[in-house]
């Protein structure tokens, strides 16, 4: 189960090469976030990874040093009780240190500076994200495994699980149990400290309820204190749309997929037409996922080709709309880059994107599709199935 040393070495080399280009003159980077730590070390312990420009990277571990030694093949792992031990084990400290400003709290920064008195903090988040964006064969194999679980459950199993009168929470519980039995790791992870079990599961207009999550869909949730899991009072009725937008993880790596189902009888013809227009957009986006393509140009090209009337409630509903068509994915569901304006670095082979053109329909819910695609010279290759969604369950 260990991340191969060749993987760790390649990741570190690519990170240093990127820093040399984007941050010439850098001397020291420090990694503290649990997912970036796992990416570079192969273990998810409480610690501090120091990456110098001209020396060996050292992982200082507070808890658990023993487990880090068992799980990680990184050559240099040292035990610490506090940052005082790090300071005692280091030589000259540069005045500028590159940190994960998206991952480190102010309190943690203050504790670090108490013993490592650097004076200037620069962000390393963009460079770490860029390195993580290009997946190796090892990483792609794990994502493809997750994609197979995802496809099987959502395309083969869900129709038999839908029954009149079941509530959203009940379906979520049944689905979670099945996903874990099939190999799902039991949790999906997002940037900025967020974790959840599956994702968004809703019947009818629950799927376009306003939510704090930056996604085209929505969820009513169990309670204002728990805006997740679904609503116990929302029972499935004939003629309703069922929308399942969930992640699936395997050994840390995740895929993202959305499927919809017409239960009991078809939804209105207009909503069906809008759904299949979203499927066409997904296929158009996938065809453009080739090395050298520019994410912002893909976004502009696709959006410019959409009919003005179709844009109403596209990528959301009402005031709750997002300004992207897809996002990178890997150890986090929401990785860089994004198919949106402002992302101008060319795509590379091995990047992975979740493409999710969707549209809210008044009185119906969220139509559209989402699948996870690998960037190849021939365009995006789906690893979560090829169903067009809107499955009939009569």
C-alpha positions in Angstrom: 0.0 0.0 0.0 3.0 2.3 0.1 3.4 5.1 -2.5 6.4 3.9 -4.5 9.7 5.8 -3.9 9.9 6.5 -7.7 6.6 8.4 -7.4 7.8 10.4 -4.4 11.1 11.2 -6.1 9.4 12.3 -9.4 6.9 14.5 -7.5 9.7 16.2 -5.6 11.8 16.7 -8.7 8.9 18.2 -10.7 8.0 20.5 -7.8 11.6 21.8 -7.6 11.7 22.3 -11.3 8.5 24.3 -11.2 9.7 26.4 -8.4 13.0 27.1 -10.3 10.9 28.5 -13.2 8.1 30.3 -11.3 10.0 31.4 -8.2 13.7 31.8 -9.2 15.9 32.3 -6.2 13.7 30.3 -3.8 15.4 28.7 -0.9 12.9 26.8 1.3 9.3 25.6 1.0 7.3 24.2 3.9 4.3 21.8 3.5 1.8 21.3 6.3 -1.6 20.4 4.7 -2.5 16.7 5.2 -3.3 16.1 1.5 -0.1 17.8 0.2 1.9 16.0 2.9 0.4 12.7 1.7 1.2 13.6 -1.9 4.9 14.3 -1.2 5.6 11.7 1.6 3.0 8.9 1.2 1.7 9.2 4.8 -0.8 11.6 6.4 0.7 12.5 9.7 0.9 15.6 11.8 4.1 17.2 10.8 6.1 19.6 8.7 7.8 18.8 5.4 10.7 21.1 4.6 12.0 21.2 1.0 15.2 23.2 0.6 16.5 24.3 -2.8 19.8 22.5 -2.5 19.4 19.7 0.0 17.3 16.7 1.0 13.7 17.2 1.9 13.0 16.3 5.5 9.7 15.3 7.0 9.5 16.3 10.7 6.7 14.3 12.3 4.9 15.0 15.6 2.2 12.3 15.5 2.8 9.6 14.7 6.5 9.2 13.9 6.2 5.4 14.1 3.4 5.3 11.6 5.2 7.6 9.3 8.3 5.3 9.3 6.0 2.3 8.5 4.0 4.0 5.7 6.4 6.3 4.0 9.4 5.5 1.8 10.7 9.1 2.0 14.4 8.7 3.0 14.5 11.5 5.6 11.9 11.4 8.4 12.7 12.8 11.8 10.7 13.0 15.0 9.8 16.3 16.7 7.9 17.2 19.8 7.5 20.8 18.7 8.9 23.2 16.1 11.7 23.8 18.6 13.2 20.5 17.5 13.0 21.6 13.9 14.9 24.8 14.7 17.6 22.9 16.5 18.1 20.5 13.6 18.3 23.2 10.9 21.2 25.3 9.8 20.8 28.8 8.4 17.2 29.8 7.8 16.3 32.0 4.8 14.3 35.2 5.5 11.6 34.1 2.9 9.8 30.8 3.3 7.2 29.5 0.8 4.1 28.2 2.6 0.7 26.8 1.8 -1.3 30.0 2.6 -4.5 28.2 1.7 -3.8 25.4 4.2 -2.0 27.0 7.1 -4.0 28.8 9.9 -2.7 32.0 11.4 -2.2 30.3 14.7 -0.1 27.6 13.1 2.0 30.2 11.3 2.6 32.1 14.6 3.8 28.9 16.3 6.1 28.1 13.3 7.6 31.6 13.3 8.1 31.4 17.1 10.9 28.9 16.5 11.8 29.5 12.9 12.0 33.3 12.7 11.6 33.9 9.0 10.2 37.3 8.2 8.6 37.0 4.7 5.9 34.5 3.7 5.2 33.7 0.1 2.6 31.3 -1.3 3.5 27.9 -2.7 -0.1 26.8 -3.3 -0.1 27.5 -7.0 3.1 25.5 -7.6 2.0 22.5 -5.5 -1.4 22.5 -7.3 0.3 22.7 -10.7 2.5 19.7 -9.9 -0.4 17.7 -8.6 -2.5 18.5 -11.6 -0.5 16.1 -13.9 -1.2 12.5 -12.8 1.3 9.7 -13.2 0.4 6.2 -14.5 0.3 5.1 -10.8 -2.2 7.9 -9.9 -4.3 7.3 -13.1 -4.6 3.6 -12.3 -6.1 4.4 -8.9 -8.5 7.0 -10.4 -9.6 4.5 -13.1 -10.4 2.0 -10.3 -12.5 4.6 -8.5 -14.2 5.3 -11.8 -15.1 1.7 -12.3 -16.8 1.6 -8.9 -18.5 4.9 -9.6 -19.9 3.7 -13.0 -21.1 0.4 -11.7 -23.0 1.8 -8.8 -24.6 4.8 -10.5 -25.4 3.1 -13.8 -26.1 -0.4 -12.8 -27.3 -0.4 -9.2 -29.2 2.8 -8.5 -32.4 2.1 -10.6 -33.1 -0.9 -8.4 -32.7 1.2 -5.3 -35.4 3.7 -6.1 -38.8 3.1 -4.7 -41.8 5.3 -4.1 -41.9 6.8 -0.6 -38.2 6.4 0.1 -36.7 9.6 1.6 -33.5 11.4 0.5 -31.7 10.4 3.7 -32.7 6.8 3.4 -31.4 6.6 -0.2 -28.2 8.3 0.9 -27.6 5.7 3.6 -28.3 2.8 1.3 -26.1 4.3 -1.4 -23.2 5.0 1.1 -23.3 1.4 2.3 -23.3 0.0 -1.2 -20.5 2.4 -2.3 -18.2 1.3 0.6 -19.0 -2.4 0.0 -18.0 -1.9 -3.6 -14.6 -0.3 -2.6 -15.3 3.4 -2.0 -12.9 4.7 0.7 -15.8 6.1 2.7 -15.0 9.8 2.4 -14.4 12.5 -0.3 -12.1 15.4 0.2 -12.2 19.0 -1.0 -9.7 21.9 -0.7 -10.1 24.4 2.1 -10.5 21.8 4.9 -13.8 20.3 3.7 -14.7 16.6 3.8 -18.0 14.7 3.3 -19.3 11.1 2.8 -20.7 11.2 -0.7 -22.0 14.5 -2.2 -25.4 15.8 -3.2 -28.5 13.6 -3.5 -31.9 15.1 -4.1 -35.4 14.5 -5.4 -37.0 17.1 -7.7 -36.4 20.7 -6.8 -34.3 19.7 -3.8 -31.5 19.4 -6.4 -31.6 23.2 -7.0 -31.9 24.3 -3.4 -29.4 27.1 -2.6 -26.3 25.9 -1.0 -22.9 27.1 0.3 -21.0 24.8 -2.0 -19.7 26.2 -5.3 -21.5 23.8 -7.5 -24.3 24.1 -10.1 -26.7 21.9 -8.1 -27.9 22.1 -4.6 -29.3 20.2 -1.6 -31.8 21.1 1.1 -30.1 19.0 3.7 -31.1 17.6 7.1 -31.2 20.9 9.0 -29.6 24.4 8.9 -26.9 23.0 11.1 -26.3 20.0 8.8 -27.0 21.2 5.2 -25.9 17.7 3.9 -27.2 14.2 3.4 -30.7 15.1 2.2 -34.0 15.8 3.8 -35.9 13.2 5.8 -39.2 14.7 4.9 -38.6 14.7 1.2 -40.3 11.5 -0.1 -39.8 10.2 -3.7 -43.0 10.5 -5.8 -43.8 9.3 -9.3 -42.8 11.8 -12.0 -39.9 13.2 -9.9 -36.3 13.6 -11.1 -33.7 12.0 -8.9 -30.3 13.7 -9.1 -27.2 12.0 -7.6 -24.0 14.0 -7.7 -21.3 12.2 -5.7 -17.6 11.5 -5.5 -16.0 8.1 -5.3 -12.5 7.5 -3.8 -10.0 4.7 -3.9 -6.7 4.9 -2.0 -7.0 8.6 -1.8 -7.8 9.4 -5.4 -11.3 10.4 -6.5 -13.7 10.7 -9.4 -16.8 12.8 -9.7 -20.0 11.8 -11.5 -23.6 13.0 -11.7 -26.5 10.8 -12.9 -30.2 11.6 -13.0 -33.2 9.3 -13.1 -36.8 9.8 -14.1 -38.9 7.9 -11.6 -42.3 6.6 -12.4 -42.9 8.7 -15.5 -41.1 11.1 -17.7 -40.3 14.7 -16.7 -41.5 17.5 -19.0 -40.3 17.3 -22.6 -38.6 20.7 -22.3 -36.5 19.5 -19.4 -35.6 16.4 -21.3 -34.4 18.5 -24.3 -32.3 20.7 -22.0 -30.7 17.7 -20.4 -29.6 16.3 -23.7 -28.2 19.7 -24.7 -26.1 19.5 -21.6 -24.8 16.0 -22.7 -23.9 17.5 -26.1 -21.9 20.2 -24.2 -20.1 17.6 -22.1 -19.1 15.8 -25.3 -17.9 19.0 -26.9 -15.8 19.9 -23.8 -14.4 16.4 -23.7 -13.3 16.6 -27.4 -11.3 19.7 -26.5 -9.3 18.2 -23.6 -6.1 17.8 -25.5 -2.5 18.7 -24.5 -1.8 22.3 -25.4 -5.4 23.5 -25.1 -6.0 26.5 -22.9 -8.7 26.1 -20.2 -9.9 29.7 -20.5 -10.2 29.4 -24.3 -12.2 26.1 -24.0 -14.6 27.9 -21.6 -15.0 30.9 -23.9 -15.4 28.9 -27.0 -18.1 26.6 -25.5 -20.0 29.4 -23.8 -20.0 31.6 -26.9 -21.7 28.8 -28.9 -24.6 28.5 -26.5 -28.0 29.9 -27.4 -29.0 33.0 -25.4 -32.2 31.4 -24.1 -30.3 28.3 -23.0 -28.0 30.3 -20.8 -30.9 31.2 -18.5 -30.3 29.0 -15.4 -27.3 27.2 -17.1 -24.7 26.1 -14.5 -27.1 26.7 -11.7 -30.5 28.1 -10.9 -31.6 31.6 -10.1 -28.9 33.6 -8.4 -27.0 30.4 -7.5 -24.8 29.9 -10.6 -21.1 29.0 -11.1 -18.7 30.4 -13.6 -16.9 27.2 -14.7 -17.7 24.1 -16.8 -15.3 21.7 -15.2 -12.6 21.3 -12.6 -9.4 19.4 -12.0 -9.7 16.4 -9.7 -7.5 13.9 -7.9 -6.7 13.8 -4.1 -9.2 16.6 -3.9 -12.5 16.7 -5.7 -11.8 20.4 -6.5 -8.3 20.6 -7.9 -6.6 23.0 -10.4 -6.9 23.9 -13.1 -10.5 24.8 -13.8 -12.3 25.2 -17.1 -13.0 28.8 -16.6 -11.8 32.3 -17.3 -8.4 33.1 -15.8 -6.8 29.7 -16.3 -4.4 30.2 -19.1 -1.7 27.5 -18.7 -1.9 24.8 -21.4 -3.3 21.4 -20.6 -0.9 18.5 -20.3 -1.5 14.9 -21.0 -2.4 13.1 -17.7 -4.4 15.9 -16.3 -7.9 14.9 -15.1 -11.1 16.9 -15.2 -14.7 16.5 -14.0 -16.9 18.1 -16.7 -20.3 19.1 -15.4 -22.6 21.1 -17.7 -25.9 21.3 -15.8 -29.0 23.5 -15.8 -31.7 24.2 -13.3 -35.3 23.8 -14.4 -38.2 25.5 -12.6 -40.4 23.0 -10.9 -38.3 20.1 -12.0 -34.8 20.2 -10.6 -31.3 19.9 -12.0 -30.7 18.3 -15.4 -27.4 17.7 -17.0 -24.5 15.3 -16.6 -21.0 14.9 -15.1 -18.2 12.5 -15.7 -14.4 12.4 -15.1 -12.1 12.6 -18.1 -8.3 12.1 -18.6 -6.6 14.5 -21.0 -5.2 12.6 -24.0 -3.9 13.5 -27.4 -7.3 12.3 -28.8 -9.4 14.3 -26.3 -10.9 13.5 -23.0 -11.4 9.9 -22.1 -14.1 9.2 -19.6 -13.2 6.9 -16.7 -16.7 7.0 -15.1 -18.9 5.6 -17.9 -20.6 6.8 -21.0 -24.3 6.8 -19.9 -26.2 10.0 -21.1 -28.1 10.0 -17.8 -31.8 10.7 -17.3 -32.4 7.0 -16.9 -36.0 5.8 -17.0 -37.1 3.9 -13.8 -40.7 3.0 -14.5 
